[in-house]
Amino acid sequence: MKELSDALINGKLELLVGEGKVSKSSIHSEILDTQAFLLVGSRDIDAPDQGFLQWPYVSAWVRKQNWISYDAELTLVRKHFKAQYDLQPNIEPKCIVPDFNTILEMLRQGKGVSILPEYLCAEAIKKEEITLLHRFDIVNESNIFISYESSAKNNVLIKKFRESILTA
């Protein structure tokens, strides 16, 4: 995201849509949408017998899973478990895949568990291609921002793009 933000600041990009707000006075950033994340898994994976209410019941289950992570640090996994239980699981990813669509496809193929944006996996859950394991009690959402040069605020193309996203 830093490289893209720098490209926007340096005039190499006209518009940026992403999770981070660009903090520069010459750049206008506004929230386009908010995305929630869900703990999901392959169809054959069941939630812990005691559910996700207390960490002692969840801890052993978490350690047994094949985690497919967007990054080596398991940023999303740690962020959500920290918000829910005020603890971070001591686990390692089975596979690191820096693409949410590929992670979703791996879950469809029975490869493990992950935390994915709800917008991406809602249809697969509905079709029972993957399993919704847990919707965290403490909603941990991420904002999606649109950022562009402040001087382009009245640019017709940017206005149309923004409107098309907001009405989609």
PEWO-V755276 format. One record per helix or strand of 3 or more residues. SS is the DSSP state (2 for helix, 1 for strand). FROM is the first residue (numbers start at 1). TO is the last residue. Records with the same first field share a line. If there is no record, write none. Layout:
# PEWO-V755276
SS = FROM-TO + FROM-TO
This chain:
# PEWO-V755276
2 = 2-9 + 55-64 + 75-85 + 100-108 + 118-126 + 150-152 + 156-167
1 = 15-18 + 27-42 + 67-69 + 113-117 + 130-134 + 141-149
